[in-house]
């Protein structure tokens, strides 16, 4: 790691250390959702439910998220898009994958859809061409930590700072000059006051979700679609995966989901920053 990176991480750590004594309980007990693992297999289509009210923010670490989102670069976790009407935000975790991410990008392009890719730092380092392809497609990047440990909220200030600031630097280096990373999503939704403030100190908005497709369980395409349809409302943030193993079920589900959303009048936006 370069001297510049070490200085950057040390400065962020110093900023957060001053806050640490006043922040209550870091822990995984209030996580949004435990999700990771691999996927595979195939399935059939489902029928989309009609949208209704605004998305329900899921509480994490005692956060109280007001309807319509929160201010940019706030320590509160974002659970919605910034737009009104029939819009959704697609998000993909645990990549980038040299196998699955390009296929997802091609499918998104076919329907003029955009998404946010929450990347694990070493995965970005291993696949810089894929990171560049995400940016070239007009999609956006999110920091998903260095090691994807779902108990990182229990770690020290220094270690959590490295997980967040270190991954951001890896993603930026993979993307090349001018690469922007806008959000931080804790592995498994393991947010706490400390790591949310560390993310803000590094210019990253904590990013949650309102629809967990549960594709990480590899339940089959019909079940993935049924879960999305059940929880989908305008303004929702949908969680899916492009990394972490065989994502053929995710790809097959997305192949059916995108035309369904388009036929219902949905457009695709990014979460609030």
C-alpha positions in Angstrom: 0.0 0.0 0.0 1.4 3.5 -0.9 2.4 6.1 1.6 -0.3 8.4 0.3 -2.9 5.7 1.0 -1.6 5.1 4.5 -1.8 8.9 5.2 -5.3 9.1 3.9 -6.5 6.1 6.0 -4.8 7.5 9.1 -6.4 10.9 8.7 -9.9 9.3 8.3 -9.2 7.2 11.3 -8.2 10.2 13.4 -11.4 12.0 12.5 -13.5 9.1 13.4 -11.6 8.3 16.6 -12.7 11.6 18.0 -16.3 10.5 17.5 -15.9 7.0 18.7 -16.2 7.7 22.4 -19.6 9.5 22.0 -21.1 6.9 19.7 -23.3 4.2 21.1 -22.9 0.4 20.7 -21.5 -0.9 17.5 -22.9 -4.4 16.9 -24.6 -6.5 14.3 -27.9 -7.0 16.2 -29.7 -4.3 14.2 -28.4 -5.2 10.7 -30.7 -4.7 7.7 -30.3 -8.2 6.5 -27.7 -11.0 6.5 -26.9 -11.8 2.9 -24.0 -13.2 0.9 -23.0 -16.7 -0.3 -23.2 -18.1 -3.9 -25.9 -18.8 -6.4 -26.7 -21.1 -9.4 -29.4 -22.9 -11.2 -32.4 -21.8 -13.3 -36.2 -21.2 -13.0 -39.3 -19.8 -14.5 -41.1 -16.4 -14.4 -43.4 -14.8 -11.9 -46.1 -12.1 -12.1 -45.2 -8.7 -10.7 -47.3 -7.1 -7.9 -48.7 -3.7 -8.5 -46.8 -0.9 -6.7 -48.5 0.8 -3.8 -47.1 3.1 -1.1 -43.6 4.6 -0.5 -40.9 2.1 0.5 -40.7 1.2 4.1 -37.3 2.0 5.6 -35.8 -0.9 7.5 -34.4 0.1 10.9 -30.7 -0.5 11.5 -28.8 0.4 14.7 -31.7 2.6 15.8 -31.7 4.8 12.7 -34.9 6.7 12.0 -35.0 7.4 8.3 -37.7 9.9 7.2 -39.8 9.2 4.1 -38.2 10.4 0.9 -34.6 9.9 2.1 -32.1 11.9 4.0 -29.5 14.6 3.3 -26.5 13.8 1.2 -23.4 12.4 2.9 -25.4 11.9 6.1 -24.6 9.2 8.6 -28.2 8.0 8.3 -28.6 5.0 6.0 -30.3 5.7 2.7 -33.2 3.4 1.8 -34.7 5.1 -1.3 -34.1 6.8 -4.6 -34.1 10.5 -4.8 -36.8 10.6 -7.5 -40.6 10.4 -7.2 -43.0 8.2 -9.2 -42.4 4.8 -10.7 -38.6 4.5 -10.2 -36.4 1.8 -8.6 -32.7 1.5 -7.8 -31.0 -1.7 -8.7 -28.0 -2.6 -6.7 -25.6 -5.5 -7.1 -23.2 -6.7 -4.3 -20.0 -8.7 -3.9 -18.4 -8.1 -7.3 -17.1 -7.2 -9.6 -17.0 -10.6 -11.3 -15.2 -11.2 -14.6 -17.8 -13.8 -15.4 -21.2 -12.4 -14.2 -20.8 -8.6 -14.1 -20.3 -8.2 -17.9 -23.4 -10.3 -18.5 -25.5 -8.2 -16.1 -24.1 -5.0 -17.7 -25.2 -6.3 -21.2 -28.7 -7.1 -19.9 -29.0 -3.7 -18.2 -27.9 -2.0 -21.4 -30.6 -3.9 -23.4 -33.3 -2.2 -21.3 -31.6 1.1 -20.9 -31.3 0.4 -17.1 -28.6 1.6 -14.7 -27.5 0.2 -11.4 -25.1 0.7 -8.5 -22.4 -1.9 -8.0 -21.3 -2.5 -4.4 -17.7 -3.8 -4.8 -15.4 -5.7 -2.5 -11.9 -4.0 -2.8 -9.8 -7.0 -3.7 -12.4 -8.1 -6.3 -12.1 -4.6 -7.9 -8.3 -4.9 -7.9 -8.5 -8.3 -9.6 -10.9 -7.1 -12.3 -10.1 -3.5 -13.2 -11.4 -3.9 -16.8 -14.8 -4.8 -15.3 -14.8 -1.7 -13.0 -14.0 0.4 -16.0 -16.9 -1.2 -18.0 -19.3 -0.4 -15.2 -18.2 3.3 -15.4 -18.3 3.3 -19.2 -21.9 2.1 -19.0 -22.9 5.0 -16.9 -23.4 3.0 -13.8 -22.1 3.9 -10.3 -19.9 2.4 -7.6 -20.3 1.6 -3.9 -17.7 0.5 -1.4 -18.5 -3.0 0.1 -15.4 -3.3 2.3 -12.1 -5.1 1.9 -12.9 -8.5 3.5 -16.7 -8.7 3.5 -16.8 -9.7 7.1 -20.4 -9.5 8.5 -19.2 -8.7 12.0 -16.9 -5.8 11.1 -19.0 -3.5 13.4 -17.3 -5.2 16.4 -13.8 -4.3 15.2 -11.6 -1.4 16.3 -11.8 2.1 14.7 -8.5 1.5 12.9 -9.6 -1.8 11.4 -13.0 -0.6 10.3 -11.4 2.5 8.8 -9.1 0.3 6.8 -12.1 -1.8 5.6 -13.9 1.3 4.3 -11.1 3.6 3.2 -8.9 0.8 2.0 -11.7 -0.6 -0.2 -12.5 2.8 -1.6 -8.9 3.3 -2.7 -8.8 -0.1 -4.3 -12.0 0.6 -6.3 -10.7 4.0 -7.3 -7.4 2.6 -8.5 -9.2 -0.1 -10.5 -11.5 2.4 -12.2 -8.6 4.8 -13.0 -8.3 8.6 -12.7 -11.6 10.4 -11.8 -13.3 7.3 -10.5 -16.0 8.2 -8.0 -17.3 6.0 -5.2 -20.5 7.4 -3.7 -21.7 5.0 -1.1 -20.7 2.4 1.5 -22.8 -0.7 2.1 -21.7 -2.8 5.2 -21.4 -6.5 4.5 -24.6 -8.2 5.5 -26.0 -4.8 6.5 -23.7 -4.8 9.6 -24.0 -1.0 10.1 -23.4 0.7 13.4 -22.9 4.3 14.4 -19.1 4.1 14.2 -18.8 2.6 10.7 -21.5 4.9 9.4 -19.4 7.9 10.6 -16.3 6.4 9.2 -18.0 6.2 5.8 -19.1 9.8 6.0 -15.6 10.8 6.9 -14.5 9.2 3.6 -17.3 11.0 1.6 -19.5 7.9 1.4 -23.2 7.7 2.1 -24.3 4.6 4.0 -26.5 2.6 1.7 -29.2 0.1 2.7 -32.0 -1.6 0.8 -35.7 -2.2 1.0 -36.1 -5.2 -1.3 -33.8 -8.2 -0.6 -34.2 -10.6 -3.6 -32.5 -13.3 -1.5 -30.7 -14.5 -4.6 -27.8 -15.2 -2.4 -29.7 -18.2 -1.0 -30.0 -19.7 -4.6 -33.7 -20.4 -4.0 -34.6 -20.7 -7.8 -35.7 -18.0 -10.2 -39.4 -18.1 -9.3 -38.7 -17.6 -5.7 -36.3 -14.7 -6.4 -38.9 -13.0 -8.5 -41.7 -13.6 -6.0 -39.7 -12.1 -3.2 -39.0 -8.9 -5.3 -42.6 -8.6 -6.4 -43.9 -8.9 -2.9 -41.7 -6.1 -1.5 -41.5 -3.8 -4.5 -42.9 -0.3 -4.3 -41.9 2.9 -6.2 -38.7 4.3 -4.8 -37.4 0.9 -3.6 -33.7 -0.1 -3.6 -33.4 -3.7 -4.8 -30.6 -5.9 -3.6 -29.1 -8.5 -5.9 -25.6 -10.0 -6.4 -23.1 -10.1 -9.3 -20.3 -11.7 -7.3 -19.6 -14.3 -4.6 -20.1 -17.3 -6.8 -22.3 -18.7 -9.5 -24.9 -16.0 -10.2 -26.8 -17.7 -13.0 -30.1 -17.5 -11.0 -29.6 -13.8 -10.6 -29.0 -13.3 -14.3 -32.0 -15.4 -15.2 -34.3 -13.5 -12.7 -33.0 -10.2 -14.0 -33.8 -11.2 -17.6 -37.4 -11.5 -16.6 -37.6 -8.7 -14.1 -36.3 -5.9 -16.3 -39.0 -6.2 -19.0 -41.7 -6.6 -16.3 -40.6 -3.3 -14.7 -40.4 -1.5 -18.0 -43.9 -2.7 -18.9 -45.2 -1.3 -15.6 -43.7 2.1 -16.4 -40.7 1.9 -14.1 -37.5 3.8 -14.8 -34.2 3.1 -13.1 -32.4 5.6 -10.8 -29.6 5.7 -8.3 -30.0 6.0 -4.5 -29.7 9.4 -2.8 -26.2 10.4 -2.1 
